[in-house]
Amino acid sequence: MAEPAPSRPILFGETHDSLSTRLAEAGEPAFRARQILDWVYKKRVADANAMSNLPARLRAWLGETYDLAPARLVLTKTSSDVTDKLLLELHDGALIETVVIRAPMLGVGSERSRKTICISTQVGCAYGCRFCASGLAGWKRDLAAGEIVAQLLAVCRLEDPRTERAREELASFDNIVVMGMGEPLANYDNLLRALTIVNADWGLHFGARRITISTSGLAPQIHQLAAEPLGFRLAVSLHGATDEVRAQIMPINRKYPLAELLPAVRAFSDKHGRMITLEFILIAGVNDAFEQARALAAIARDLHAHVNLIPYNTVEGLPWRRPDEARQDAFADILHRAGVSATLRREKGHDIAAACGQLRLQTETARADAKARQITQSVGAKGEGH
Ligand code: SF4
């Protein structure tokens, strides 16, 4: 797997232990690690010069040694249904997406909404699910652990630039879902390092049980994840309840067919005692037949899994469309009548290209068009000289 090559290491990718080691190598006492991490994660300060309880030489060393701003916010889009989408640019110009989804909490008053942050783990994706914008331009690289953590810090700064308010904002986040661009389990080591930082008391101190890792179905890594001590939640993108239908839209199914995937999911569920979520995007004429609903119900019952039905979100350049609402309801009814816990989600963020990867794709296309125009103009200018 290709690794990003930032000019300097990213501070947000350091654990307490690794930072202590680096500090010891630089001749600094170990307790400085905790002070620095407090500035970064508790006080949300990204400027080494503002870390006022550090000696001047250490502040200078931090600034010279580490990249403290690995993700630059280039675009924010807010949808009418209160979904925010952030487009972030990394040190090499790569673009990634981070999404904040707010859902009103019934009975708690209009002030409070449940906030979920959806983060990316790769630039592009190699898995080529047929319905997904992230896979359209292929895989470019894995994100470093610090780039994964940086997305959460970018959201905190977006909420309110004032440090004190930003701290409250992060405390009010309810969930993190690793469901953005890329296949998280294909970037396993960086993902686990990032989530360790997110979970640690010296880091963002965010409970593992409020973090959901969503995979397209990498069976060996699901087994690996089951053996980890931290009990994250697991969501599996099923999108087809038989190998025949699933393989049509998810090439990964050829490598890990249901006979391999489902036992891995069960092993995770047995180990952590958590209800798994099966994601199922409803695509008209592809996977919305009632036989699919019945097969899905059998799988979900067997795994004691919850099913999330998501009507397909149109992606520019792809031919699929969502079934009409009557069909969606009838599909959900089959699951409910079979005793399966299932939610039919009306997609959020439709008007801001919320289907993962679309905003990045649109921006990259616009950039490529602008570059092409520049080249054409300069060729035109040269042409005039001939
Ligand atoms: S759905 Fe996930 S695994 Fe499939 S192409 Fe999109 S980002 Fe990759």
Boltz pocket constraint, residues with backbone or C-beta under 6 A from the ligand:
constraints:
  - pocket:
      binder: B
      contacts: [[A, 124], [A, 125], [A, 126], [A, 127], [A, 128], [A, 129], [A, 132], [A, 133], [A, 134], [A, 135], [A, 180], [A, 181], [A, 182], [A, 183], [A, 216], [A, 237], [A, 356]]
      max_distance: 6.0
